[in-house]
């Protein structure tokens, strides 16, 4: 959040910022395909299986071969991406062709930042290994280094460039390198630091081929979600200048609870679910899924309400400045509201999809994701003409809810997941807490015009934090009065 606050205040909203977010979308897309997305979904269950059933030497050899093959592939992709940058920018944001300067900036930034996927793919592998060995701290902390790099670039490197936006490319590349570097000592300490193996020989290993086989449907699964993002980015490039940037900042606010709850839970659940399934521990597997879904309902619902009703205040306090004006605040806040409607679906997918990946079933989430892509674009046909860029955010949220509901229904029908005791109590307390929270925030919004406050920034920040703190006390206090305790959500099964 500090990173984005500074970027918004230094660079504001312009064609250059649209170019940066378009350019960063490309390596970020491939990072999710080759790294956190398809690769982790295929690699983590296989690694858990190998670790549980083979010797330490065989496990280390498996890691060596996968790391060598992954590194070779993403290096080749990075080179191709640098060469084909103009074509890629045209594909992802063809509307920028009408603004030659913005298109040229996006192309240059793409070339500078594309090798980011090389570092991040190896970061994903390192994180997967450490998470499987129950070392969660370093993998969870490494994204801070990208943030620190971008903060440094914004404050100290940008003034050195004639076109300051290029400083962000320096920050992205430095951040990718540092995220990989800090994980190396921990891997070495565990004697798991990969050594290079001929990638063509690595492909002959049956376990490695199994990972590749699992990655194919996983690529489609993650690719479908990324195709939806690409389509939305392309549509946004044809809308008013700044639309790409408004959506980027709204997306950041939406991703805050998604990462805090969904990604964190998914990271912990996938290796635990994979190990439970590999050992035939169906009760533990079911309990883990039940625990994750209860946390989603308990905290994603109030988070969605908070984003929808306090979005304008959050955007104003975090981003408003002479370069990020009142109109930018309003436009970003409407997109935040659109995203918030589907927040529970966006977070729910992070919990439900690992339930399939742990079983090495990636085809089912792929089919569901394809259906969700179609549904999202159908929503776009209605929402974009009505709400412009905010309609894109709304369609993404509704599509995510459709996706999550389908995954849950399939797990239930297969008998893989059966809700445990406590759901009725949870629903009733969450509903009551949400009603009171909504009333509280509506009153605040009625009396507060966040964009017109003449207070110093620190005072405005204190006010919005006070509102958030009051909302948290009200919501959690309501649960407590109803006899619900946070300890009820403690999972003794996760260690």
N, C-alpha and C positions, 0 to 999 in steps of 0.2 A: 504494500500500500504506500509506503514511503517512496518507493521507486516511482510509482505511477503519479503520485502527487507532484513530485519534482519534474517529471517529464511533462505533465500537463501544464505546470506553471512556467516552465522554461520554453517549451515548444508550442504550447497552445493547441489550436485546431486549425489545420491548413492542408494544402495539397501535399506538403512535405510529410506531415504526420500520416496522412492517408497512404502515401508511398511507403513509409516505414512499416506500417501495420500490414500492408499487402505483402511487402517483401519478407517480413518475418513470418508471415503465414505459411510460406512455402517450405522453408527448412523445418518449421514447427510441425507442419503436416507430416513430412517424412520422418521426423523424430518420433511422432506417435505411431507411424506405420512400422518403422524398423526398431524402435526402442520401447517406450513404455507400453505401446499397444500390442501389436501382433507378436513381437518377439517375447515380451514378458509373459503373455498369455500362453505361448507355446513352451517357453523355456522353463518357467517356474514349476509347473506340474511334472515335467520330465526330470528336472533337477531333484525335486523332492523324491521322485520314484527311484532315481539312481542312488541318491544319498541313503535311502531307506533299505535298499536291497543289494547294494554293491559295496566293495571295499573303498577305503579312503583314496587309494591310489587310482582306482578306476573312476571315481568321482572327479578327482583332480584332472585326469586325462580328458574326461568329458568336457569339463570347463575350458581346458586349453583349446580343444578342437572347435568348440562353439565360438569362443572369443576370436580365434584366428579367422574363421570363416565370416563371422559378422563384420569384423574390422575390414576385411578385404572387400566385401560387398559394398559397405557404406562409403568406403574410399572411392570406389569406382562411381557410385551414384553421385558423390560430391563433385567429382570432376565433370561429369555429364551435366550436372545442374548449373555449374558455373558457365559452361559453354552455351547451354540452351536458355539462359536467363531471360532474354527478350520474349521467347516463345512462351515460357512459363508465366511471365507476368501478363501477357495477353490472354492466356487461358483463364487465369484466376481473376483478372480484373480488366476485362476488355473495355470497359467504360472509360478507363484512364487514357485511352488512345486519343480521346477528344481534348486531353490536356497534355501535350507533348512533353512539357517540362516535368510534370508529375510522373509520367510514364518512364522517362529517362532516369529520374531519381530512383524509382522503384526497381528498375533493371540493375542499376549500379549497386544498390543496397542488397539486392538478391545475390549478386556475384560475391559481394564481400561476406555475406552471412551464411551462404549455403553450406560451407564446410562445418558449420555448427553441428550438423547431424552426425558427423563422424565422432566428435567428442561425446555427444549425448547418447549415441547408441552404446558406446562402451561404458558410459556412466550407468545406463540402464542395466547392462549386464552385471556390472559391479554391484549395483544396488540389489539386484535379484539374488545374487550369491549371498550378500551380507544379510538380507532379509530372511533367506532360507535358513541361515545359521543363527537366526534370532537376534541379529545385531541391527536394530532399527534406527538407532540414533543418528549415525553418520549419513545414511541414505536420506533420512528425513530432513537433515540440516543442510545438505549440499545446495539446494536451490537458493539458499541465502547468498551464496557466492555470486550467482548470476545477478541478483538484486544489487549487491554491493558494487559489482562491476559497472552496472548501468547507472547507479547513483554517482559513482566516481566519474564516469564518462559524461554524464549530464552536467555536473558541477564544474569539473576541471578540464575535461578534454574538449567539450563543445566550443568553448571560446577560441580554441586554436584552429578551428576550421572556418573557411569562408562560408560553407553551407553546413551549419552546426549539426543537422540531422545525421550526418555521417558518423558523428561521435558515437551514436548508439550502436552502430555496426561494430565499432571497436569494443564497446562494452559487452555485446553479445558473444563475440569470439573469445574474449578474455574470460568471461564467465564460464563458457563451455570447457575451456582448458582447465580452469581451477577446479571445477566440479569433479573432473576425472582425477586430477592430481591428488586431492585430499583423501580419496578412497584407497589409493594404492598402499599406504602404510598399514591400514587395517587388514587388507587382503593378504599382505605379506606376513603379518603377524599370525594370521590363521593358516598360513602356508597354502593359500588359495590364489595367489597372484598368477594370472595366466601367463604361460610362455608361448611363444609363437610356434605354430605348427603349419606345415604346408596346407593351405586351405583345400586344395584338391584331394589330398590324402585324408583330410578331416571329413570330407563328404562321404568317404567310404564306411565310416563308423555307423552302425545301425541306429544307435541312439541319436546321433546328429541328424541322420536322415529322418528320423521320427520327428525331431523338432521342426525340420523344414516342412515335413508333411503337415504337421499341425499348424505351421505358420501360414500355409496357403489359405485355408478358410479364415484364419484369424486376420490375414491381410484384407480379405473381403469384409470382415466384420468391422474392423477399424476403418477401412477404406470407405465404407458406406457412410459412416459418420463424418469423415473428412470431406467426402464428396458433397454432403449437405452443407458443410461450412464453406466450401469453395463456391457452390451455387449461390449461397447467401452473400458472400463477399462480392461475387460478380454482379449480383443484383444491386447491392449497395453502391458499387462503383458507378452505376447509372443514375443514382439518386443525387440529392444535393451534396455539394462539396462539404466534407466533414462527416458524412454518414458512416464511413468506414471507421473513423476515429471515435465517433459517439458510441458505436456498437462495441468497439474495443474496450472503452472504459466501462461501459455497462457490463460487458462480459467479465471484466476483472472483478467488479463487485459481486457478480453472481458466482464467480469461481472461488471467492473467499470462503463461503460456507461449503461449497462443493469440495474444495480441497481439505478444509478443516475436518469435515465429517466424512464425505464420500470417499475421497482418495485415501485418506488415512485409514479408514476402516477396510477398504478394499485391499490396501497394501498388507495389512495384518491378516486379513481373512484368507487371501488366496493361498499362501503357503500352508496355513493351518487347515483349510478345507482340503487342499491337495493331499496333505499327510494323512488326514482322517480318512479320506476316500481310499487312498492307497492301502491303508491298513484294515479296511473294511469296517471302520468304526462309524456306522450309520447314525447312531444316536448323537455322537459328538458332532458329526457333520450337520445334522438337523438343528442341534442346539446353537451352533455357531451362526447359521443363517438366521435363525429366529432372533438371536441377540442383535445381529446387525440391523435387521429390519425394524426392531423395536427402537433402536437408537435413531434410525432415520425418521420414523414417525414422531418420536418425542422431540426432536430438535430441528428437523427440516421444516416442519409446519410453521413454528414461530419465526424461523429465519426467513421464510418466504413472506410472511405477513410483515415483518420488519422491513425487508427490502422494498416491498410494494408501497408501504405507507410512509416510510422514512427515506425513500430513495432520493427525493429532492434535497433534503437536509444533508444526507451523506455526500452526494455529489457536490453540492455547494461548498461544504466545509473542506472537502478533500481536494477539489480541483479548481474551484472558481478563482479567477485572477484577471488581470488586464488582458491576458492572451486567451483565457478560457472564460468567455463572457456569460451573461445571464441566459442568452438563447442556447448556448452550449450546455448549460446546466439543465434547462428544461428538456432539451432533446435527448440528453443522456439519461435523465431520470425516467422519461417515458419508455426508453428501451429497457431500463432496469425493471420497471413494472412488468413489461412483457416477459422477460426472463423469469421473474419471480413466480409467475403463474405455474410454470413447469418445474420449479426447483426440486420438489419432492421426487419427480420423475428423473431428473438429471442425477440426483444423489442416489436414488433407488437403483439405477442401472449399475452403479459402481459396486453395489452389494450383490445384486442378483446375478449379474454376468459371471463373477467368479464362481458362483454355484455350478455353472456349466463348465467353465474352464478347468475346474478342479477334477472333473470327470473326463477331461480330455475331449469334451463335446463342444466344439467351436462352431459346428455347422448350424446348430439351432439359433444361437445369437446372431449369426450372419443372416439367416432367413428373416428373423424378426427385425433386424436393423434395416434390411432392404424394404420391408413393408413400412417401417417407420419413415424411411426416406421419402417414399411415395406419399405417405400421409402428410409429412411436413411440407412438401411442395404443393400439395392440394390446399393446405392451409394458407400457403403463401399467395395463391391465386386470389384468395379473399382478403387476407390481412394486409398485404403490402399496398394495394390500392386504398385501403381504408386508413392505415396507420403509418404508411411509409416505412422508414427503417425500424421503427418500433414493432411493426408487423412482422418483420423478419425474426426479431427476438421472441415474439409471442408464438410464432409457428415452431421455432426450435423447442420451446418449452412444452407445447402441446404434443409435438412429435415424441419428445422424451417420455412424457407420461404414457403415451400409447405403447412405446417400447417397453417400459418397466412393467406395465400391466400385463402385456403378453408374456414376458419372461416369468412373472409370478404365476400366472395361470398355468403355464406349461409345467413348471416345477410342481405345482399342486396336483395336476392331473397325472403326472408320472409317479406320484407318491414319494418323490424325493424329499419334498419339504412338507411338513405338517406343523401348523402353528401350535406352539406350546401354551400353557396356561398364562394368563395375565393380559391378554389382548383386550378384552372387554374393559377392564379397569383402565388400561392405557388410553384407549379411544375416548372414554368419557372424560378423563382428566385433561387430555389434550384439547378436546373440544371446548371445555369450559375455560381453560387457560387461554385459548386462542380468541374466544369471544371477548374476554376482559382485555386482552392485549390489543385487539382491534379497536375497542372503544377508547382505550388510553391513547393510542397513537393518532386516532382521528381528532381527539381533542387537542393534542399537541399541534397537529397540522393546521387546525383551524386558527390557532392563535400565533403561529410562527410563520413568518415569511422569510425563509432562510436566505434568499438571494439579495434581500434589501437590508439585511442587518448591517449596521455601521460599526459593530463591535470589532475590536482587534481579533485576528485569526485565532489566537490562543483562547480567547473567551468563547468564540463560536465553537471551537473544538471541545471545550469544556462543557458547553451546553448540549451538544449532540451526544457526547459520551455520557452525560448525565441522563439524557433521555433513554439511551440504550441500557444503562445500568438500571434505571427505574423499570424498564420493560422486563429485564431479566429477573429482577426481584419479584415483580408482579406475577410473571409466568411461573417461575419455580416455586414461589410462595403459594400460588393456587394449587399446584400439584401436591405440595406438602400438606395443605389444609385438607385436601381430599384423601389424605392417607397414603399418597404415593411418595416414595423415597428414591433418590438417585441410586441408592444402593441396590434397588430392585433391578436395575439395568446392568449391574456388575456381572461380568461373564467369567465364572471360575474356570470355564473350559479353555479360555485363551490365556496362554502363558508364554 
